[in-house]
Amino acid sequence: MGRSCDTPPTRKIREVMTQVPITVKQDTCLNDATSILLIRKLRRLPVVDDEGRLVGLLSRGSIVKAALASRKAAANN
């Protein structure tokens, strides 16, 4: 990182990044976030605070892990 971009490819991140990404807040319902990921065919969803600052990423893998943990906890009760 921090290296000069003088060598090919010369495209900059700003040329290919999503300008206004879809985000969720920390208190967004997990079901709603899952729906966004599936409907929009996203693999990750940025999580932002009330000021719009990035605080984390929600991935499909994170959702699967949470679902499996919930299922395991329910089976143990």
ROKE-213795 format. One record per residue: x, y, z of N, C-alpha, C in turn; residue number from 1; residue in one letter. Coordinates in steps of 0.2 Angstrom, whole numbers. Example, Ala and Ser with C-alpha at 12.3 -4.5 7.8 and 13.67 -1.06 7.14 Angstrom:
2
REC;66;-28;39;62;-22;39;66;-16;39;1;A $
REC;64;-11;35;68;-5;36;64;0;39;2;S $
END
This chain:
77
REC;4;-6;0;0;0;0;4;6;0;1;M $
REC;2;12;-2;5;18;-2;10;18;-8;2;G $
REC;11;13;-12;15;13;-18;12;17;-23;3;R $
REC;17;20;-27;15;24;-33;11;20;-38;4;S $
REC;6;23;-41;2;19;-46;4;21;-53;5;C $
REC;11;22;-54;14;23;-61;14;17;-66;6;D $
REC;14;11;-63;14;5;-67;7;3;-69;7;T $
REC;6;0;-75;-1;-3;-77;-3;-8;-72;8;P $
REC;-10;-8;-70;-15;-4;-73;-15;3;-69;9;P $
REC;-17;8;-73;-16;15;-70;-23;17;-68;10;T $
REC;-28;13;-68;-35;15;-66;-35;16;-58;11;R $
REC;-38;21;-56;-39;23;-49;-45;20;-46;12;K $
REC;-45;19;-40;-51;16;-36;-57;20;-37;13;I $
REC;-56;27;-38;-62;31;-38;-66;30;-45;14;R $
REC;-62;27;-50;-65;26;-56;-70;20;-56;15;E $
REC;-69;15;-52;-72;9;-52;-77;8;-45;16;V $
REC;-76;12;-40;-79;11;-34;-87;13;-34;17;M $
REC;-91;10;-30;-98;12;-29;-98;19;-26;18;T $
REC;-100;24;-29;-100;31;-27;-105;32;-20;19;Q $
REC;-111;29;-21;-115;30;-15;-118;22;-13;20;V $
REC;-114;19;-9;-115;12;-7;-122;12;-3;21;P $
REC;-125;6;-3;-130;4;1;-127;3;8;22;I $
REC;-130;6;13;-127;4;20;-133;3;25;23;T $
REC;-131;0;30;-136;-1;36;-133;2;42;24;V $
REC;-137;3;47;-135;5;54;-135;-1;58;25;K $
REC;-131;0;64;-130;-5;69;-136;-8;71;26;Q $
REC;-142;-4;72;-148;-6;75;-153;-9;69;27;D $
REC;-151;-10;63;-155;-12;58;-156;-20;60;28;T $
REC;-163;-22;59;-165;-29;60;-161;-33;55;29;C $
REC;-158;-39;58;-154;-43;54;-158;-46;48;30;L $
REC;-165;-47;49;-169;-50;43;-169;-44;38;31;N $
REC;-169;-38;39;-169;-33;34;-163;-32;31;32;D $
REC;-157;-33;34;-151;-33;31;-150;-39;27;33;A $
REC;-152;-45;29;-152;-51;25;-155;-50;18;34;T $
REC;-161;-47;19;-165;-46;13;-162;-41;8;35;S $
REC;-159;-36;10;-155;-31;6;-149;-35;2;36;I $
REC;-146;-39;6;-140;-43;3;-143;-47;-2;37;L $
REC;-148;-51;-1;-151;-56;-6;-154;-52;-12;38;L $
REC;-158;-47;-11;-162;-44;-16;-157;-40;-21;39;I $
REC;-152;-37;-18;-147;-33;-22;-141;-37;-24;40;R $
REC;-141;-43;-22;-136;-48;-24;-129;-45;-22;41;K $
REC;-129;-43;-16;-122;-41;-13;-119;-46;-8;42;L $
REC;-113;-46;-8;-109;-51;-3;-108;-48;4;43;R $
REC;-107;-41;4;-106;-37;10;-110;-31;10;44;R $
REC;-111;-29;16;-115;-23;17;-111;-18;22;45;L $
REC;-109;-12;20;-106;-8;25;-111;-6;31;46;P $
REC;-109;-6;37;-112;-4;43;-110;3;45;47;V $
REC;-114;8;46;-112;15;48;-115;17;54;48;V $
REC;-112;22;57;-115;25;63;-120;30;61;49;D $
REC;-123;34;66;-127;39;65;-125;45;61;50;D $
REC;-118;46;61;-115;51;57;-113;48;50;51;E $
REC;-114;42;49;-112;39;42;-105;37;42;52;G $
REC;-102;36;47;-95;33;47;-95;26;47;53;R $
REC;-91;23;44;-90;16;43;-88;13;50;54;L $
REC;-92;8;53;-90;5;59;-89;-3;58;55;V $
REC;-91;-5;52;-90;-13;51;-93;-15;44;56;G $
REC;-93;-21;43;-95;-24;37;-100;-30;39;57;L $
REC;-105;-31;36;-109;-37;37;-109;-41;31;58;L $
REC;-107;-47;32;-106;-52;26;-111;-57;26;59;S $
REC;-112;-61;20;-117;-66;20;-114;-72;25;60;R $
REC;-107;-72;25;-104;-77;30;-106;-76;37;61;G $
REC;-106;-69;39;-108;-67;46;-115;-69;48;62;S $
REC;-119;-68;43;-126;-70;44;-127;-78;45;63;I $
REC;-124;-81;41;-124;-89;41;-122;-91;48;64;V $
REC;-116;-88;50;-114;-90;57;-118;-88;62;65;K $
REC;-122;-82;62;-127;-80;67;-133;-85;67;66;A $
REC;-135;-87;61;-141;-91;61;-139;-98;63;67;A $
REC;-133;-101;62;-131;-107;65;-130;-107;72;68;L $
REC;-128;-101;75;-127;-101;82;-134;-100;86;69;A $
REC;-138;-97;82;-145;-96;85;-149;-103;85;70;S $
REC;-148;-107;80;-151;-114;79;-148;-118;84;71;R $
REC;-141;-118;85;-138;-122;90;-140;-120;97;72;K $
REC;-141;-114;99;-143;-112;105;-150;-114;107;73;A $
REC;-154;-114;102;-161;-116;102;-162;-123;104;74;A $
REC;-157;-127;100;-157;-134;101;-155;-136;108;75;A $
REC;-151;-132;111;-148;-134;118;-153;-132;123;76;N $
REC;-158;-128;122;-163;-126;127;-169;-131;127;77;N $
END
